[in-house]
Amino acid sequence: MNLGRLLFWLGVSFVVVGLLIQVAPQIPFLGKLPGDITIERPGFRFTFPLVTCLLISIVLTLLASLFARR
């Protein structure tokens, strides 16, 4: 793969990730699935969306495998 094609796909992936970051707060279940870790203390909140990350990883892996089969 040449450098121009690599830069093009990096740019496309940055745009897609940016759009997902803008849209993600409007998805109601994202980050609130059973198994997501949330620690709340006075003046402190820590959230680690473990199950959400696994779900997104599975979906992206399935999409990548579908597009890789040419």
mmCIF file of the N, C-alpha and C atoms, coordinates in Angstrom:
data_MODEL
# 
_entry.id   MODEL 
# 
loop_
_atom_site.group_PDB 
_atom_site.id 
_atom_site.type_symbol 
_atom_site.label_atom_id 
_atom_site.label_alt_id 
_atom_site.label_comp_id 
_atom_site.label_asym_id 
_atom_site.label_entity_id 
_atom_site.label_seq_id 
_atom_site.pdbx_PDB_ins_code 
_atom_site.Cartn_x 
_atom_site.Cartn_y 
_atom_site.Cartn_z 
_atom_site.occupancy 
_atom_site.B_iso_or_equiv 
_atom_site.pdbx_formal_charge 
_atom_site.auth_seq_id 
_atom_site.auth_comp_id 
_atom_site.auth_asym_id 
_atom_site.auth_atom_id 
_atom_site.pdbx_PDB_model_num 
ATOM 1   N N  . MET A 1 1  ? 0.857   -1.174  0.000  1.00 0.00 ? 1  MET A N  1 
ATOM 2   C CA . MET A 1 1  ? 0.000   0.000   0.000  1.00 0.00 ? 1  MET A CA 1 
ATOM 3   C C  . MET A 1 1  ? 0.902   1.236   0.000  1.00 0.00 ? 1  MET A C  1 
ATOM 4   N N  . ASN A 1 2  ? 0.621   2.157   -0.880 1.00 0.00 ? 2  ASN A N  1 
ATOM 5   C CA . ASN A 1 2  ? 1.468   3.337   -0.944 1.00 0.00 ? 2  ASN A CA 1 
ATOM 6   C C  . ASN A 1 2  ? 1.048   4.376   0.103  1.00 0.00 ? 2  ASN A C  1 
ATOM 7   N N  . LEU A 1 3  ? 1.879   5.369   0.285  1.00 0.00 ? 3  LEU A N  1 
ATOM 8   C CA . LEU A 1 3  ? 1.678   6.355   1.340  1.00 0.00 ? 3  LEU A CA 1 
ATOM 9   C C  . LEU A 1 3  ? 0.398   7.173   1.139  1.00 0.00 ? 3  LEU A C  1 
ATOM 10  N N  . GLY A 1 4  ? 0.078   7.530   -0.088 1.00 0.00 ? 4  GLY A N  1 
ATOM 11  C CA . GLY A 1 4  ? -1.130  8.308   -0.356 1.00 0.00 ? 4  GLY A CA 1 
ATOM 12  C C  . GLY A 1 4  ? -2.393  7.573   0.047  1.00 0.00 ? 4  GLY A C  1 
ATOM 13  N N  . ARG A 1 5  ? -2.452  6.290   -0.287 1.00 0.00 ? 5  ARG A N  1 
ATOM 14  C CA . ARG A 1 5  ? -3.620  5.486   0.071  1.00 0.00 ? 5  ARG A CA 1 
ATOM 15  C C  . ARG A 1 5  ? -3.726  5.329   1.585  1.00 0.00 ? 5  ARG A C  1 
ATOM 16  N N  . LEU A 1 6  ? -2.588  5.128   2.247  1.00 0.00 ? 6  LEU A N  1 
ATOM 17  C CA . LEU A 1 6  ? -2.579  5.006   3.702  1.00 0.00 ? 6  LEU A CA 1 
ATOM 18  C C  . LEU A 1 6  ? -3.074  6.291   4.361  1.00 0.00 ? 6  LEU A C  1 
ATOM 19  N N  . LEU A 1 7  ? -2.605  7.435   3.912  1.00 0.00 ? 7  LEU A N  1 
ATOM 20  C CA . LEU A 1 7  ? -3.047  8.710   4.473  1.00 0.00 ? 7  LEU A CA 1 
ATOM 21  C C  . LEU A 1 7  ? -4.537  8.950   4.225  1.00 0.00 ? 7  LEU A C  1 
ATOM 22  N N  . PHE A 1 8  ? -5.009  8.543   3.047  1.00 0.00 ? 8  PHE A N  1 
ATOM 23  C CA . PHE A 1 8  ? -6.437  8.683   2.753  1.00 0.00 ? 8  PHE A CA 1 
ATOM 24  C C  . PHE A 1 8  ? -7.278  7.893   3.751  1.00 0.00 ? 8  PHE A C  1 
ATOM 25  N N  . TRP A 1 9  ? -6.924  6.624   3.971  1.00 0.00 ? 9  TRP A N  1 
ATOM 26  C CA . TRP A 1 9  ? -7.704  5.789   4.878  1.00 0.00 ? 9  TRP A CA 1 
ATOM 27  C C  . TRP A 1 9  ? -7.562  6.229   6.324  1.00 0.00 ? 9  TRP A C  1 
ATOM 28  N N  . LEU A 1 10 ? -6.416  6.771   6.698  1.00 0.00 ? 10 LEU A N  1 
ATOM 29  C CA . LEU A 1 10 ? -6.278  7.333   8.041  1.00 0.00 ? 10 LEU A CA 1 
ATOM 30  C C  . LEU A 1 10 ? -7.214  8.524   8.217  1.00 0.00 ? 10 LEU A C  1 
ATOM 31  N N  . GLY A 1 11 ? -7.297  9.368   7.201  1.00 0.00 ? 11 GLY A N  1 
ATOM 32  C CA . GLY A 1 11 ? -8.202  10.517  7.249  1.00 0.00 ? 11 GLY A CA 1 
ATOM 33  C C  . GLY A 1 11 ? -9.657  10.093  7.333  1.00 0.00 ? 11 GLY A C  1 
ATOM 34  N N  . VAL A 1 12 ? -10.032 9.095   6.550  1.00 0.00 ? 12 VAL A N  1 
ATOM 35  C CA . VAL A 1 12 ? -11.411 8.598   6.598  1.00 0.00 ? 12 VAL A CA 1 
ATOM 36  C C  . VAL A 1 12 ? -11.718 8.024   7.971  1.00 0.00 ? 12 VAL A C  1 
ATOM 37  N N  . SER A 1 13 ? -10.771 7.283   8.535  1.00 0.00 ? 13 SER A N  1 
ATOM 38  C CA . SER A 1 13 ? -11.017 6.698   9.858  1.00 0.00 ? 13 SER A CA 1 
ATOM 39  C C  . SER A 1 13 ? -11.124 7.783   10.926 1.00 0.00 ? 13 SER A C  1 
ATOM 40  N N  . PHE A 1 14 ? -10.337 8.858   10.828 1.00 0.00 ? 14 PHE A N  1 
ATOM 41  C CA . PHE A 1 14 ? -10.461 9.961   11.782 1.00 0.00 ? 14 PHE A CA 1 
ATOM 42  C C  . PHE A 1 14 ? -11.833 10.632  11.680 1.00 0.00 ? 14 PHE A C  1 
ATOM 43  N N  . VAL A 1 15 ? -12.339 10.801  10.469 1.00 0.00 ? 15 VAL A N  1 
ATOM 44  C CA . VAL A 1 15 ? -13.660 11.400  10.286 1.00 0.00 ? 15 VAL A CA 1 
ATOM 45  C C  . VAL A 1 15 ? -14.734 10.502  10.885 1.00 0.00 ? 15 VAL A C  1 
ATOM 46  N N  . VAL A 1 16 ? -14.641 9.202   10.655 1.00 0.00 ? 16 VAL A N  1 
ATOM 47  C CA . VAL A 1 16 ? -15.633 8.264   11.191 1.00 0.00 ? 16 VAL A CA 1 
ATOM 48  C C  . VAL A 1 16 ? -15.594 8.255   12.712 1.00 0.00 ? 16 VAL A C  1 
ATOM 49  N N  . VAL A 1 17 ? -14.409 8.225   13.292 1.00 0.00 ? 17 VAL A N  1 
ATOM 50  C CA . VAL A 1 17 ? -14.292 8.231   14.753 1.00 0.00 ? 17 VAL A CA 1 
ATOM 51  C C  . VAL A 1 17 ? -14.831 9.548   15.314 1.00 0.00 ? 17 VAL A C  1 
ATOM 52  N N  . GLY A 1 18 ? -14.552 10.651  14.663 1.00 0.00 ? 18 GLY A N  1 
ATOM 53  C CA . GLY A 1 18 ? -15.069 11.945  15.099 1.00 0.00 ? 18 GLY A CA 1 
ATOM 54  C C  . GLY A 1 18 ? -16.587 11.990  15.068 1.00 0.00 ? 18 GLY A C  1 
ATOM 55  N N  . LEU A 1 19 ? -17.179 11.436  14.021 1.00 0.00 ? 19 LEU A N  1 
ATOM 56  C CA . LEU A 1 19 ? -18.641 11.390  13.943 1.00 0.00 ? 19 LEU A CA 1 
ATOM 57  C C  . LEU A 1 19 ? -19.223 10.488  15.026 1.00 0.00 ? 19 LEU A C  1 
ATOM 58  N N  . LEU A 1 20 ? -18.568 9.369   15.290 1.00 0.00 ? 20 LEU A N  1 
ATOM 59  C CA . LEU A 1 20 ? -19.038 8.480   16.351 1.00 0.00 ? 20 LEU A CA 1 
ATOM 60  C C  . LEU A 1 20 ? -18.963 9.148   17.715 1.00 0.00 ? 20 LEU A C  1 
ATOM 61  N N  . ILE A 1 21 ? -17.928 9.928   17.945 1.00 0.00 ? 21 ILE A N  1 
ATOM 62  C CA . ILE A 1 21 ? -17.803 10.643  19.221 1.00 0.00 ? 21 ILE A CA 1 
ATOM 63  C C  . ILE A 1 21 ? -18.914 11.681  19.364 1.00 0.00 ? 21 ILE A C  1 
ATOM 64  N N  . GLN A 1 22 ? -19.306 12.301  18.256 1.00 0.00 ? 22 GLN A N  1 
ATOM 65  C CA . GLN A 1 22 ? -20.381 13.293  18.305 1.00 0.00 ? 22 GLN A CA 1 
ATOM 66  C C  . GLN A 1 22 ? -21.739 12.635  18.524 1.00 0.00 ? 22 GLN A C  1 
ATOM 67  N N  . VAL A 1 23 ? -21.949 11.440  17.969 1.00 0.00 ? 23 VAL A N  1 
ATOM 68  C CA . VAL A 1 23 ? -23.243 10.775  18.024 1.00 0.00 ? 23 VAL A CA 1 
ATOM 69  C C  . VAL A 1 23 ? -23.385 9.910   19.273 1.00 0.00 ? 23 VAL A C  1 
ATOM 70  N N  . ALA A 1 24 ? -22.293 9.434   19.848 1.00 0.00 ? 24 ALA A N  1 
ATOM 71  C CA . ALA A 1 24 ? -22.323 8.478   20.962 1.00 0.00 ? 24 ALA A CA 1 
ATOM 72  C C  . ALA A 1 24 ? -23.149 8.934   22.165 1.00 0.00 ? 24 ALA A C  1 
ATOM 73  N N  . PRO A 1 25 ? -23.121 10.195  22.584 1.00 0.00 ? 25 PRO A N  1 
ATOM 74  C CA . PRO A 1 25 ? -23.932 10.573  23.755 1.00 0.00 ? 25 PRO A CA 1 
ATOM 75  C C  . PRO A 1 25 ? -25.441 10.436  23.535 1.00 0.00 ? 25 PRO A C  1 
ATOM 76  N N  . GLN A 1 26 ? -25.903 10.412  22.300 1.00 0.00 ? 26 GLN A N  1 
ATOM 77  C CA . GLN A 1 26 ? -27.332 10.284  22.051 1.00 0.00 ? 26 GLN A CA 1 
ATOM 78  C C  . GLN A 1 26 ? -27.800 8.831   22.010 1.00 0.00 ? 26 GLN A C  1 
ATOM 79  N N  . ILE A 1 27 ? -26.890 7.863   22.023 1.00 0.00 ? 27 ILE A N  1 
ATOM 80  C CA . ILE A 1 27 ? -27.267 6.449   22.048 1.00 0.00 ? 27 ILE A CA 1 
ATOM 81  C C  . ILE A 1 27 ? -27.525 6.087   23.508 1.00 0.00 ? 27 ILE A C  1 
ATOM 82  N N  . PRO A 1 28 ? -28.763 5.711   23.854 1.00 0.00 ? 28 PRO A N  1 
ATOM 83  C CA . PRO A 1 28 ? -29.139 5.600   25.266 1.00 0.00 ? 28 PRO A CA 1 
ATOM 84  C C  . PRO A 1 28 ? -28.420 4.503   26.051 1.00 0.00 ? 28 PRO A C  1 
ATOM 85  N N  . PHE A 1 29 ? -28.112 3.359   25.455 1.00 0.00 ? 29 PHE A N  1 
ATOM 86  C CA . PHE A 1 29 ? -27.528 2.252   26.215 1.00 0.00 ? 29 PHE A CA 1 
ATOM 87  C C  . PHE A 1 29 ? -26.009 2.271   26.234 1.00 0.00 ? 29 PHE A C  1 
ATOM 88  N N  . LEU A 1 30 ? -25.384 3.113   25.446 1.00 0.00 ? 30 LEU A N  1 
ATOM 89  C CA . LEU A 1 30 ? -23.933 3.124   25.323 1.00 0.00 ? 30 LEU A CA 1 
ATOM 90  C C  . LEU A 1 30 ? -23.290 3.586   26.631 1.00 0.00 ? 30 LEU A C  1 
ATOM 91  N N  . GLY A 1 31 ? -22.504 2.708   27.249 1.00 0.00 ? 31 GLY A N  1 
ATOM 92  C CA . GLY A 1 31 ? -21.848 3.019   28.511 1.00 0.00 ? 31 GLY A CA 1 
ATOM 93  C C  . GLY A 1 31 ? -22.674 2.692   29.739 1.00 0.00 ? 31 GLY A C  1 
ATOM 94  N N  . LYS A 1 32 ? -23.878 2.168   29.532 1.00 0.00 ? 32 LYS A N  1 
ATOM 95  C CA . LYS A 1 32 ? -24.754 1.846   30.659 1.00 0.00 ? 32 LYS A CA 1 
ATOM 96  C C  . LYS A 1 32 ? -25.218 0.397   30.617 1.00 0.00 ? 32 LYS A C  1 
ATOM 97  N N  . LEU A 1 33 ? -24.464 -0.465  29.971 1.00 0.00 ? 33 LEU A N  1 
ATOM 98  C CA . LEU A 1 33 ? -24.821 -1.874  29.897 1.00 0.00 ? 33 LEU A CA 1 
ATOM 99  C C  . LEU A 1 33 ? -24.448 -2.587  31.193 1.00 0.00 ? 33 LEU A C  1 
ATOM 100 N N  . PRO A 1 34 ? -25.117 -3.706  31.496 1.00 0.00 ? 34 PRO A N  1 
ATOM 101 C CA . PRO A 1 34 ? -24.709 -4.487  32.667 1.00 0.00 ? 34 PRO A CA 1 
ATOM 102 C C  . PRO A 1 34 ? -23.273 -4.982  32.478 1.00 0.00 ? 34 PRO A C  1 
ATOM 103 N N  . GLY A 1 35 ? -22.445 -4.780  33.454 1.00 0.00 ? 35 GLY A N  1 
ATOM 104 C CA . GLY A 1 35 ? -21.037 -5.153  33.341 1.00 0.00 ? 35 GLY A CA 1 
ATOM 105 C C  . GLY A 1 35 ? -20.126 -3.955  33.145 1.00 0.00 ? 35 GLY A C  1 
ATOM 106 N N  . ASP A 1 36 ? -20.685 -2.797  32.807 1.00 0.00 ? 36 ASP A N  1 
ATOM 107 C CA . ASP A 1 36 ? -19.898 -1.572  32.744 1.00 0.00 ? 36 ASP A CA 1 
ATOM 108 C C  . ASP A 1 36 ? -19.606 -1.110  34.169 1.00 0.00 ? 36 ASP A C  1 
ATOM 109 N N  . ILE A 1 37 ? -18.395 -0.704  34.417 1.00 0.00 ? 37 ILE A N  1 
ATOM 110 C CA . ILE A 1 37 ? -17.957 -0.372  35.771 1.00 0.00 ? 37 ILE A CA 1 
ATOM 111 C C  . ILE A 1 37 ? -18.101 1.134   36.000 1.00 0.00 ? 37 ILE A C  1 
ATOM 112 N N  . THR A 1 38 ? -18.820 1.507   37.055 1.00 0.00 ? 38 THR A N  1 
ATOM 113 C CA . THR A 1 38 ? -18.967 2.913   37.436 1.00 0.00 ? 38 THR A CA 1 
ATOM 114 C C  . THR A 1 38 ? -18.705 3.039   38.931 1.00 0.00 ? 38 THR A C  1 
ATOM 115 N N  . ILE A 1 39 ? -17.768 3.917   39.279 1.00 0.00 ? 39 ILE A N  1 
ATOM 116 C CA . ILE A 1 39 ? -17.452 4.192   40.681 1.00 0.00 ? 39 ILE A CA 1 
ATOM 117 C C  . ILE A 1 39 ? -17.765 5.655   40.934 1.00 0.00 ? 39 ILE A C  1 
ATOM 118 N N  . GLU A 1 40 ? -18.664 5.898   41.875 1.00 0.00 ? 40 GLU A N  1 
ATOM 119 C CA . GLU A 1 40 ? -19.032 7.274   42.214 1.00 0.00 ? 40 GLU A CA 1 
ATOM 120 C C  . GLU A 1 40 ? -18.692 7.543   43.665 1.00 0.00 ? 40 GLU A C  1 
ATOM 121 N N  . ARG A 1 41 ? -17.948 8.605   43.872 1.00 0.00 ? 41 ARG A N  1 
ATOM 122 C CA . ARG A 1 41 ? -17.605 9.087   45.212 1.00 0.00 ? 41 ARG A CA 1 
ATOM 123 C C  . ARG A 1 41 ? -17.883 10.591  45.222 1.00 0.00 ? 41 ARG A C  1 
ATOM 124 N N  . PRO A 1 42 ? -17.952 11.205  46.373 1.00 0.00 ? 42 PRO A N  1 
ATOM 125 C CA . PRO A 1 42 ? -18.168 12.662  46.406 1.00 0.00 ? 42 PRO A CA 1 
ATOM 126 C C  . PRO A 1 42 ? -17.047 13.395  45.652 1.00 0.00 ? 42 PRO A C  1 
ATOM 127 N N  . GLY A 1 43 ? -17.427 14.125  44.634 1.00 0.00 ? 43 GLY A N  1 
ATOM 128 C CA . GLY A 1 43 ? -16.468 14.894  43.847 1.00 0.00 ? 43 GLY A CA 1 
ATOM 129 C C  . GLY A 1 43 ? -15.663 14.066  42.858 1.00 0.00 ? 43 GLY A C  1 
ATOM 130 N N  . PHE A 1 44 ? -16.046 12.810  42.647 1.00 0.00 ? 44 PHE A N  1 
ATOM 131 C CA . PHE A 1 44 ? -15.271 11.931  41.767 1.00 0.00 ? 44 PHE A CA 1 
ATOM 132 C C  . PHE A 1 44 ? -16.209 10.920  41.118 1.00 0.00 ? 44 PHE A C  1 
ATOM 133 N N  . ARG A 1 45 ? -16.022 10.712  39.836 1.00 0.00 ? 45 ARG A N  1 
ATOM 134 C CA . ARG A 1 45 ? -16.783 9.689   39.118 1.00 0.00 ? 45 ARG A CA 1 
ATOM 135 C C  . ARG A 1 45 ? -15.866 9.043   38.099 1.00 0.00 ? 45 ARG A C  1 
ATOM 136 N N  . PHE A 1 46 ? -15.788 7.723   38.150 1.00 0.00 ? 46 PHE A N  1 
ATOM 137 C CA . PHE A 1 46 ? -14.974 6.950   37.225 1.00 0.00 ? 46 PHE A CA 1 
ATOM 138 C C  . PHE A 1 46 ? -15.871 5.947   36.519 1.00 0.00 ? 46 PHE A C  1 
ATOM 139 N N  . THR A 1 47 ? -15.830 5.952   35.199 1.00 0.00 ? 47 THR A N  1 
ATOM 140 C CA . THR A 1 47 ? -16.630 5.028   34.411 1.00 0.00 ? 47 THR A CA 1 
ATOM 141 C C  . THR A 1 47 ? -15.722 4.284   33.447 1.00 0.00 ? 47 THR A C  1 
ATOM 142 N N  . PHE A 1 48 ? -15.810 2.950   33.469 1.00 0.00 ? 48 PHE A N  1 
ATOM 143 C CA . PHE A 1 48 ? -15.089 2.122   32.509 1.00 0.00 ? 48 PHE A CA 1 
ATOM 144 C C  . PHE A 1 48 ? -16.102 1.209   31.832 1.00 0.00 ? 48 PHE A C  1 
ATOM 145 N N  . PRO A 1 49 ? -16.465 1.522   30.585 1.00 0.00 ? 49 PRO A N  1 
ATOM 146 C CA . PRO A 1 49 ? -17.504 0.749   29.894 1.00 0.00 ? 49 PRO A CA 1 
ATOM 147 C C  . PRO A 1 49 ? -16.952 -0.560  29.317 1.00 0.00 ? 49 PRO A C  1 
ATOM 148 N N  . LEU A 1 50 ? -16.702 -1.530  30.172 1.00 0.00 ? 50 LEU A N  1 
ATOM 149 C CA . LEU A 1 50 ? -16.085 -2.790  29.776 1.00 0.00 ? 50 LEU A CA 1 
ATOM 150 C C  . LEU A 1 50 ? -16.938 -3.561  28.768 1.00 0.00 ? 50 LEU A C  1 
ATOM 151 N N  . VAL A 1 51 ? -18.195 -3.791  29.075 1.00 0.00 ? 51 VAL A N  1 
ATOM 152 C CA . VAL A 1 51 ? -19.068 -4.559  28.189 1.00 0.00 ? 51 VAL A CA 1 
ATOM 153 C C  . VAL A 1 51 ? -19.349 -3.787  26.905 1.00 0.00 ? 51 VAL A C  1 
ATOM 154 N N  . THR A 1 52 ? -19.493 -2.481  27.006 1.00 0.00 ? 52 THR A N  1 
ATOM 155 C CA . THR A 1 52 ? -19.703 -1.666  25.809 1.00 0.00 ? 52 THR A CA 1 
ATOM 156 C C  . THR A 1 52 ? -18.510 -1.772  24.876 1.00 0.00 ? 52 THR A C  1 
ATOM 157 N N  . CYS A 1 53 ? -17.299 -1.736  25.426 1.00 0.00 ? 53 CYS A N  1 
ATOM 158 C CA . CYS A 1 53 ? -16.089 -1.878  24.602 1.00 0.00 ? 53 CYS A CA 1 
ATOM 159 C C  . CYS A 1 53 ? -16.036 -3.248  23.929 1.00 0.00 ? 53 CYS A C  1 
ATOM 160 N N  . LEU A 1 54 ? -16.408 -4.293  24.662 1.00 0.00 ? 54 LEU A N  1 
ATOM 161 C CA . LEU A 1 54 ? -16.427 -5.638  24.080 1.00 0.00 ? 54 LEU A CA 1 
ATOM 162 C C  . LEU A 1 54 ? -17.458 -5.737  22.957 1.00 0.00 ? 54 LEU A C  1 
ATOM 163 N N  . LEU A 1 55 ? -18.631 -5.164  23.167 1.00 0.00 ? 55 LEU A N  1 
ATOM 164 C CA . LEU A 1 55 ? -19.672 -5.190  22.148 1.00 0.00 ? 55 LEU A CA 1 
ATOM 165 C C  . LEU A 1 55 ? -19.235 -4.442  20.890 1.00 0.00 ? 55 LEU A C  1 
ATOM 166 N N  . ILE A 1 56 ? -18.658 -3.273  21.054 1.00 0.00 ? 56 ILE A N  1 
ATOM 167 C CA . ILE A 1 56 ? -18.177 -2.501  19.911 1.00 0.00 ? 56 ILE A CA 1 
ATOM 168 C C  . ILE A 1 56 ? -17.067 -3.258  19.193 1.00 0.00 ? 56 ILE A C  1 
ATOM 169 N N  . SER A 1 57 ? -16.179 -3.902  19.942 1.00 0.00 ? 57 SER A N  1 
ATOM 170 C CA . SER A 1 57 ? -15.100 -4.678  19.345 1.00 0.00 ? 57 SER A CA 1 
ATOM 171 C C  . SER A 1 57 ? -15.633 -5.832  18.510 1.00 0.00 ? 57 SER A C  1 
ATOM 172 N N  . ILE A 1 58 ? -16.640 -6.525  19.016 1.00 0.00 ? 58 ILE A N  1 
ATOM 173 C CA . ILE A 1 58 ? -17.231 -7.638  18.269 1.00 0.00 ? 58 ILE A CA 1 
ATOM 174 C C  . ILE A 1 58 ? -17.885 -7.144  16.978 1.00 0.00 ? 58 ILE A C  1 
ATOM 175 N N  . VAL A 1 59 ? -18.638 -6.053  17.069 1.00 0.00 ? 59 VAL A N  1 
ATOM 176 C CA . VAL A 1 59 ? -19.306 -5.504  15.886 1.00 0.00 ? 59 VAL A CA 1 
ATOM 177 C C  . VAL A 1 59 ? -18.279 -5.063  14.847 1.00 0.00 ? 59 VAL A C  1 
ATOM 178 N N  . LEU A 1 60 ? -17.230 -4.362  15.277 1.00 0.00 ? 60 LEU A N  1 
ATOM 179 C CA . LEU A 1 60 ? -16.213 -3.913  14.333 1.00 0.00 ? 60 LEU A CA 1 
ATOM 180 C C  . LEU A 1 60 ? -15.443 -5.080  13.723 1.00 0.00 ? 60 LEU A C  1 
ATOM 181 N N  . THR A 1 61 ? -15.206 -6.133  14.498 1.00 0.00 ? 61 THR A N  1 
ATOM 182 C CA . THR A 1 61 ? -14.533 -7.315  13.964 1.00 0.00 ? 61 THR A CA 1 
ATOM 183 C C  . THR A 1 61 ? -15.393 -7.998  12.908 1.00 0.00 ? 61 THR A C  1 
ATOM 184 N N  . LEU A 1 62 ? -16.685 -8.113  13.168 1.00 0.00 ? 62 LEU A N  1 
ATOM 185 C CA . LEU A 1 62 ? -17.581 -8.711  12.181 1.00 0.00 ? 62 LEU A CA 1 
ATOM 186 C C  . LEU A 1 62 ? -17.644 -7.877  10.903 1.00 0.00 ? 62 LEU A C  1 
ATOM 187 N N  . LEU A 1 63 ? -17.723 -6.557  11.052 1.00 0.00 ? 63 LEU A N  1 
ATOM 188 C CA . LEU A 1 63 ? -17.730 -5.685  9.865  1.00 0.00 ? 63 LEU A CA 1 
ATOM 189 C C  . LEU A 1 63 ? -16.429 -5.791  9.077  1.00 0.00 ? 63 LEU A C  1 
ATOM 190 N N  . ALA A 1 64 ? -15.313 -5.813  9.783  1.00 0.00 ? 64 ALA A N  1 
ATOM 191 C CA . ALA A 1 64 ? -14.023 -5.928  9.096  1.00 0.00 ? 64 ALA A CA 1 
ATOM 192 C C  . ALA A 1 64 ? -13.896 -7.264  8.384  1.00 0.00 ? 64 ALA A C  1 
ATOM 193 N N  . SER A 1 65 ? -14.389 -8.323  8.985  1.00 0.00 ? 65 SER A N  1 
ATOM 194 C CA . SER A 1 65 ? -14.294 -9.628  8.317  1.00 0.00 ? 65 SER A CA 1 
ATOM 195 C C  . SER A 1 65 ? -15.203 -9.693  7.103  1.00 0.00 ? 65 SER A C  1 
ATOM 196 N N  . LEU A 1 66 ? -16.358 -9.019  7.150  1.00 0.00 ? 66 LEU A N  1 
ATOM 197 C CA . LEU A 1 66 ? -17.233 -8.987  5.985  1.00 0.00 ? 66 LEU A CA 1 
ATOM 198 C C  . LEU A 1 66 ? -16.598 -8.222  4.833  1.00 0.00 ? 66 LEU A C  1 
ATOM 199 N N  . PHE A 1 67 ? -15.965 -7.089  5.142  1.00 0.00 ? 67 PHE A N  1 
ATOM 200 C CA . PHE A 1 67 ? -15.358 -6.285  4.082  1.00 0.00 ? 67 PHE A CA 1 
ATOM 201 C C  . PHE A 1 67 ? -14.052 -6.880  3.581  1.00 0.00 ? 67 PHE A C  1 
ATOM 202 N N  . ALA A 1 68 ? -13.395 -7.705  4.381  1.00 0.00 ? 68 ALA A N  1 
ATOM 203 C CA . ALA A 1 68 ? -12.125 -8.302  3.968  1.00 0.00 ? 68 ALA A CA 1 
ATOM 204 C C  . ALA A 1 68 ? -12.330 -9.470  3.003  1.00 0.00 ? 68 ALA A C  1 
ATOM 205 N N  . ARG A 1 69 ? -13.516 -10.034 2.968  1.00 0.00 ? 69 ARG A N  1 
ATOM 206 C CA . ARG A 1 69 ? -13.807 -11.161 2.062  1.00 0.00 ? 69 ARG A CA 1 
ATOM 207 C C  . ARG A 1 69 ? -14.163 -10.649 0.687  1.00 0.00 ? 69 ARG A C  1 
ATOM 208 N N  . ARG A 1 70 ? -13.227 -10.444 -0.145 1.00 0.00 ? 70 ARG A N  1 
ATOM 209 C CA . ARG A 1 70 ? -13.514 -9.940  -1.493 1.00 0.00 ? 70 ARG A CA 1 
ATOM 210 C C  . ARG A 1 70 ? -13.628 -11.060 -2.452 1.00 0.00 ? 70 ARG A C  1 
# 
